[in-house]
Amino acid sequence: MATIKDVARHADVSVTTVSHVVNGTRRVSPEGRERVEKAIRALGYVPSAIARSLKSNNTRTLGMLIPNSSNPYFAEIVHSVEDRCFGAGYNLILCNTNDEAHRQGTYLQVLAERRIDGLIVVSTGHDATLPTQLAGLSIPTVLVDREIEIAEQPCDLVETAHMQGGQLATQHLLDLGHRRIACISGPEGLVPSEQRIAGWRAALSAAADARGEALMLCNGHFTSQGGYDAMHALLRADTPPTAVFVCNDLMAMGALCAAHERGLRVPEALSIVGFDDIELAAFTSPPLTTVAQPKQRIGALAVDMLLERIDGKRQDARKVMLQPELRVRASTAPPALETRA
């Protein structure tokens, strides 16, 4: 592999001149620049990003942790982050923690060794050591979806108003005339899931109708299989629901499958509302009514907030709360006359 010294000898210039051409740190005569560029092409020289970062203290690389790469919600956010990074001239190192605290800690160490300039974190649900680990990195950090208190180094945060989203979904079902409204939640203790459940409860309470409480089934695990299993359990109840608010779209897809297996037509016999509005939600059968998170804006904002800190334009932590929107499709309708309370 050619080195900078090989390029200098081939171009008959100093190593310093080659460095200035590669890094654009000083003007080089057109003739000298041409000789250096020809030598680089002839030798196939590739500048060392590590060496340059040691001199500039900047790698133009960001790191990102996500808990589940198979969830389309996170994939769509990553797509937005990558686009924004590319446009800003930054590379992105993506790590999937698989919702495992140990793997999350290991990846944080790997990213620290790569000398990243900043970090975007969608944390796992259960990791009491994460605040200490993030404080130890001492780099600008943006949290997405899940807030973490770090006194020594306050992080930026961008998230959706999850409770309001849960209220939107449940109020939509109430407005259609449903009263037996169940909820399939995500993992216990995961803040976004708990907030969506709180929105469901608040809407039922405001309607002076808590009959949905007895129908609630937690721990759909934010997976299609979890939603499938939870829906089957709900439909085995003595008085099954006429509508279900499902706390993410993946679980809602599993719930749709379970309803189909039980011979229930959606929405004629059962209405279903999801959460996230992943791209696939519009292509289920029937198309899924869901609460949309502004995923493109979440990803772009996370990068922009990080670059503000990296570039020294802002020191204080910033928190941005984005509002969800209801996307009404064909999976919800008024309850059948014989099922109305």
Secondary structure, DSSP 4 states (H G I P E B T S, - for coil): ---HHHHHHHHTS-HHHHHHHHHT-S---HHHHHHHHHHHHHHT----HHHHHHHHS---EEEEEES-TTSHHHHHHHHHHHHHHHHTT-EEEEEE-TT-HHHHHHHHHHHHHTT-SEEEE---S--TTHHHHHHHH-S-EEEESS----SSSPPEEEEE-HHHHHHHHHHHHHHTT---EEEE---TT-HHHHHHHHHHHHHHHHTT--TTGGG-B---TTSHHHHHHHHHHHHTSSS--SEEEESSHHHHHHHHHHHHHTT--TTTT-EEEEEE--GGGGGSSSPPEEEEP-HHHHHHHHHHHHHHHHTTS--S--EEEEPPEEE--TT--PPPGGG--
